[in-house]
Amino acid sequence: MRSTRRLRWAAIPVAATLAIVLAGCTQAELHGYLPGFVEGESPVTNHTDRIAGLWVTAWLVLLAVGVITWGLIIWAVIVYRRRKGQTGLPVQLRYNMPIEIFYTIVPLILVLGFFAFTARDQNAIETQYEDPDVAIEVFAKQWAWDFVYDEAVNGQDVWTAGVQADEKPGGVIDQDALPTLYLPVGKTVKIALQSRDVIHSFWVIDFLYKKDMIPGKTNYMSFTPEREGTYAGKCAELCGEYHSLMLFNVKVVSQAEYDKHLEDLAESGNIGDYGTEYDRNSNLPGTKAPAGLEEHGDGE
């Protein structure tokens, strides 16, 4: 009876401490210190909170499993250690059905749980908008980015062609010279991802999301930007000598600023088609041979 009371009194301060710690968690702590979260502000996109939740929950479950496993190992080491004066082998047990059932069923439940929650979230993230407010084509190339805003000004495409990052002495990057993708806050966005040459990967760090760009294949990502700001992006697939300088920025801005940016591109002459005809991969299946080669045979 006394031991029960002691346990109760011990549990009270532990529970109070946990409640205080959890209540005082910042946005960074609640989201596993992942980028893209600012105290008192919305997540960067409509998907980032879901991604962070999956990440943090998985780590908490794994941490609990780890603590239990380490605890059992340490307990077995201490309790069943060889004591002074003992000789020979300890009593050998052939099997223990309850324990074997336990360590078969529990991992199975964990695997099925991880699969179910991952499949649920992946399905939500990968569902593409059928009629987005903004449709953009992103072309990756060694070692920069081209952004094409579909039918954005008077029914015509406007675009910006980027160059690789300009690295100053000391490794400083000129941010103003980086290719910049503009997105309107609060609008549904669908991006078509394509490569002009080799495999690249489109990664906006604060979005907690990236997707490969494979020559001859178009991948898509759909999301809604929810917080204005400038977010760093980079290629996340080793693509050649200057892979580390294949950087870009994403600016989430108001609708008015977004419209002005598109108008500025049109006034600068960046209007019209700027799509796959500028790809370096002219020999992919379904593409025409380069000009001048169609007239000659293989032996000429």
C-alpha positions as CSV (number, residue, x, y, z in Angstrom):
1,M,0.0,0.0,0.0
2,R,2.8,2.4,0.9
3,S,4.6,1.6,-2.3
4,T,1.5,2.4,-4.3
5,R,1.2,5.8,-2.6
6,R,4.8,6.5,-3.3
7,L,4.4,5.7,-7.0
8,R,1.4,8.1,-7.1
9,W,3.3,10.9,-5.5
10,A,6.2,10.3,-7.8
11,A,4.0,10.3,-10.9
12,I,2.5,13.7,-10.0
13,P,5.7,15.8,-10.5
14,V,6.7,13.7,-13.5
15,A,3.3,14.4,-15.2
16,A,3.5,18.1,-14.2
17,T,7.0,18.4,-15.6
18,L,6.0,16.8,-18.9
19,A,2.9,19.1,-19.2
20,I,5.0,22.2,-18.6
21,V,7.7,21.1,-21.1
22,L,5.2,20.3,-23.8
23,A,3.2,23.5,-23.2
24,G,6.4,25.5,-23.6
25,C,7.5,24.0,-26.9
26,T,8.2,26.4,-29.7
27,Q,7.1,25.9,-33.3
28,A,10.6,24.5,-34.1
29,E,10.4,22.0,-31.3
30,L,6.9,20.8,-32.1
31,H,7.9,20.3,-35.7
32,G,11.1,18.4,-35.0
33,Y,13.4,21.4,-35.8
34,L,12.5,21.1,-39.5
35,P,12.9,24.3,-41.6
36,G,9.9,26.3,-42.8
37,F,8.1,27.1,-39.5
38,V,8.0,30.5,-37.8
39,E,6.5,31.1,-34.4
40,G,3.0,32.5,-34.7
41,E,2.9,32.3,-38.5
42,S,1.3,29.9,-41.0
43,P,3.3,27.0,-42.5
44,V,4.9,27.8,-45.8
45,T,2.5,25.5,-47.8
46,N,-0.6,23.5,-47.1
47,H,1.5,20.4,-47.1
48,T,4.4,21.3,-44.7
49,D,2.5,20.7,-41.5
50,R,1.4,17.3,-42.7
51,I,5.0,16.3,-43.6
52,A,6.4,17.6,-40.3
53,G,3.7,15.7,-38.4
54,L,4.6,12.4,-40.1
55,W,8.3,13.0,-39.4
56,V,7.9,13.9,-35.7
57,T,5.4,11.1,-35.0
58,A,7.6,8.5,-36.6
59,W,10.6,9.7,-34.6
60,L,8.6,9.7,-31.3
61,V,7.4,6.1,-31.9
62,L,10.9,5.0,-32.8
63,L,12.4,6.7,-29.8
64,A,9.9,4.9,-27.5
65,V,10.8,1.6,-29.2
66,G,14.5,2.4,-28.7
67,V,14.1,3.3,-25.0
68,I,12.2,0.1,-24.3
69,T,14.8,-2.0,-26.2
70,W,17.7,-0.3,-24.5
71,G,16.0,-0.6,-21.1
72,L,15.5,-4.4,-21.6
73,I,19.1,-4.9,-22.7
74,I,20.5,-3.0,-19.7
75,W,18.0,-4.9,-17.4
76,A,19.1,-8.3,-18.8
77,V,22.8,-7.3,-18.5
78,I,22.4,-6.4,-14.8
79,V,19.9,-9.0,-13.6
80,Y,21.4,-12.0,-15.4
81,R,25.1,-11.1,-15.0
82,R,27.5,-13.7,-13.8
83,R,27.9,-13.3,-10.1
84,K,31.0,-14.0,-8.0
85,G,31.3,-17.7,-7.3
86,Q,29.0,-18.8,-10.1
87,T,30.3,-21.5,-12.5
88,G,29.0,-23.2,-15.6
89,L,26.2,-22.1,-17.9
90,P,22.9,-20.5,-16.8
91,V,19.7,-22.5,-17.3
92,Q,19.1,-22.8,-21.0
93,L,15.5,-22.1,-22.3
94,R,14.5,-23.4,-25.7
95,Y,11.7,-21.0,-26.3
96,N,9.2,-18.6,-24.7
97,M,6.0,-18.4,-26.7
98,P,4.5,-15.2,-25.1
99,I,7.8,-13.3,-25.8
100,E,8.1,-14.7,-29.3
101,I,4.5,-13.7,-30.1
102,F,5.1,-10.3,-28.6
103,Y,8.3,-9.5,-30.6
104,T,6.6,-10.8,-33.8
105,I,3.3,-8.9,-33.4
106,V,4.6,-5.6,-32.2
107,P,7.0,-5.0,-35.1
108,L,4.3,-6.1,-37.5
109,I,1.9,-3.5,-36.0
110,L,4.6,-0.8,-36.3
111,V,5.4,-1.6,-39.9
112,L,1.7,-1.6,-40.9
113,G,1.1,1.7,-39.0
114,F,4.1,3.4,-40.6
115,F,2.8,2.2,-44.0
116,A,-0.7,3.3,-43.5
117,F,0.1,6.8,-42.3
118,T,2.8,7.3,-44.9
119,A,0.4,6.1,-47.7
120,R,-2.4,8.4,-46.4
121,D,-0.1,11.5,-46.3
122,Q,1.6,10.7,-49.6
123,N,-1.8,10.3,-51.3
124,A,-2.8,13.8,-50.1
125,I,0.5,15.4,-51.1
126,E,0.6,13.7,-54.5
127,T,-3.0,14.5,-55.5
128,Q,-2.6,17.0,-58.3
129,Y,-4.9,20.0,-58.8
130,E,-7.1,19.6,-61.9
131,D,-7.8,23.3,-62.4
132,P,-5.1,25.3,-60.5
133,D,-5.0,29.1,-60.2
134,V,-1.4,29.1,-61.4
135,A,0.3,26.6,-63.8
136,I,4.0,26.8,-64.2
137,E,6.6,24.8,-66.1
138,V,10.0,24.4,-64.4
139,F,12.9,23.3,-66.7
140,A,16.2,22.2,-65.0
141,K,19.4,22.5,-67.0
142,Q,23.1,22.3,-66.3
143,W,23.3,24.3,-64.0
144,A,20.4,26.6,-63.7
145,W,16.6,26.9,-64.0
146,D,14.0,28.2,-66.5
147,F,10.6,29.2,-65.2
148,V,7.7,29.4,-67.7
149,Y,4.3,30.8,-66.5
150,D,1.7,29.2,-68.7
151,E,-0.7,31.6,-70.4
152,A,0.0,34.2,-67.8
153,V,-0.3,37.5,-69.8
154,N,-2.9,37.9,-72.5
155,G,-3.1,34.1,-73.0
156,Q,0.6,33.9,-73.7
157,D,3.4,32.3,-71.7
158,V,6.0,34.5,-70.0
159,W,9.3,33.1,-68.8
160,T,12.6,33.8,-67.1
161,A,15.8,32.0,-68.1
162,G,18.3,31.5,-65.3
163,V,22.1,31.1,-65.1
164,Q,24.1,29.2,-62.5
165,A,24.9,30.9,-59.2
166,D,27.7,33.6,-59.2
167,E,30.1,32.6,-56.4
168,K,32.0,35.6,-55.0
169,P,35.4,35.3,-53.2
170,G,34.9,33.5,-49.9
171,G,32.0,31.4,-51.2
172,V,29.4,34.2,-51.0
173,I,26.6,33.7,-53.4
174,D,25.0,36.7,-55.2
175,Q,21.4,36.1,-54.3
176,D,20.1,38.9,-56.6
177,A,21.4,37.0,-59.6
178,L,19.8,33.7,-58.8
179,P,16.8,32.4,-60.9
180,T,13.7,33.3,-58.9
181,L,10.3,31.6,-59.1
182,Y,7.4,33.9,-58.1
183,L,4.2,32.4,-56.6
184,P,1.0,34.1,-55.4
185,V,0.2,33.5,-51.8
186,G,-3.1,31.6,-51.1
187,K,-3.5,30.4,-54.7
188,T,-3.4,26.8,-55.9
189,V,-0.2,26.1,-57.8
190,K,0.6,23.2,-60.1
191,I,4.2,22.8,-61.4
192,A,5.3,20.7,-64.3
193,L,8.9,19.5,-63.7
194,Q,11.1,18.7,-66.7
195,S,14.8,18.4,-67.5
196,R,16.6,19.8,-70.5
197,D,19.5,17.4,-70.2
198,V,20.3,15.1,-67.3
199,I,18.5,14.0,-64.1
200,H,18.0,16.9,-61.6
201,S,15.8,17.3,-58.5
202,F,13.6,20.3,-57.6
203,W,14.0,21.0,-53.9
204,V,12.6,24.0,-52.0
205,I,14.0,23.4,-48.5
206,D,11.3,25.1,-46.5
207,F,8.6,23.3,-48.4
208,L,10.0,20.0,-47.0
209,Y,9.4,18.4,-50.4
210,K,11.4,17.6,-53.5
211,K,10.9,15.7,-56.7
212,D,13.2,14.4,-59.4
213,M,13.3,15.8,-62.9
214,I,14.0,13.1,-65.4
215,P,14.8,13.6,-69.1
216,G,11.8,12.7,-71.3
217,K,9.4,12.5,-68.4
218,T,7.2,15.2,-66.8
219,N,6.6,15.1,-63.0
220,Y,4.1,17.3,-61.2
221,M,3.7,18.8,-57.8
222,S,0.7,20.7,-56.5
223,F,0.4,22.9,-53.4
224,T,-0.8,26.2,-52.0
225,P,1.7,28.7,-50.7
226,E,0.4,30.1,-47.4
227,R,3.1,32.4,-46.2
228,E,4.8,35.3,-48.0
229,G,8.6,35.2,-48.0
230,T,11.7,34.2,-49.9
231,Y,12.7,30.5,-49.8
232,A,15.9,28.9,-50.9
233,G,15.9,26.1,-53.5
234,K,18.5,23.9,-55.0
235,C,19.1,20.8,-57.2
236,A,19.2,17.8,-54.9
237,E,20.6,15.3,-57.5
238,L,24.3,15.2,-58.4
239,C,24.2,16.5,-62.0
240,G,27.7,17.4,-62.9
241,E,30.6,19.7,-62.2
242,Y,28.7,22.8,-61.0
243,H,25.9,21.0,-59.2
244,S,26.6,22.9,-56.0
245,L,25.9,26.2,-57.9
246,M,22.5,25.1,-59.3
247,L,20.6,27.3,-56.9
248,F,17.3,29.3,-57.1
249,N,14.9,31.2,-54.9
250,V,11.1,31.0,-54.5
251,K,9.3,34.3,-53.7
252,V,5.8,33.9,-52.3
253,V,4.2,37.3,-52.8
254,S,0.8,39.0,-53.0
255,Q,-1.3,38.7,-56.1
256,A,-0.6,42.3,-57.1
257,E,3.1,41.8,-56.9
258,Y,2.9,38.5,-58.7
259,D,0.9,40.1,-61.6
260,K,3.4,43.0,-61.8
261,H,6.3,40.5,-62.1
262,L,4.6,38.8,-65.0
263,E,3.9,42.1,-66.7
264,D,7.5,43.1,-66.2
265,L,8.6,39.9,-67.9
266,A,6.3,40.5,-70.8
267,E,7.5,44.1,-71.2
268,S,11.1,42.8,-71.2
269,G,10.4,40.6,-74.2
270,N,10.2,37.3,-72.2
271,I,6.9,36.3,-73.8
272,G,6.0,33.5,-76.0
273,D,7.0,29.8,-76.2
274,Y,10.1,28.8,-74.2
275,G,9.5,25.1,-73.7
276,T,11.0,21.8,-74.8
277,E,12.3,23.1,-78.1
278,Y,15.3,24.4,-76.1
279,D,16.1,21.0,-74.6
280,R,19.5,19.6,-75.2
281,N,18.1,16.1,-75.5
282,S,17.2,16.1,-79.2
283,N,17.5,12.3,-79.5
284,L,15.0,11.2,-77.0
285,P,12.2,8.9,-78.2
286,G,9.5,10.9,-79.9
287,T,11.7,13.8,-80.7
288,K,12.9,14.9,-84.1
289,A,16.5,14.5,-85.1
290,P,18.6,17.7,-85.0
291,A,18.3,19.9,-88.2
292,G,20.7,18.7,-90.9
293,L,20.8,15.1,-89.7
294,E,17.5,14.0,-91.2
295,E,18.9,14.3,-94.8
296,H,21.9,12.0,-94.2
297,G,22.1,8.3,-93.7
298,D,24.0,6.6,-91.0
299,G,26.9,6.0,-93.3
300,E,27.5,9.6,-94.4
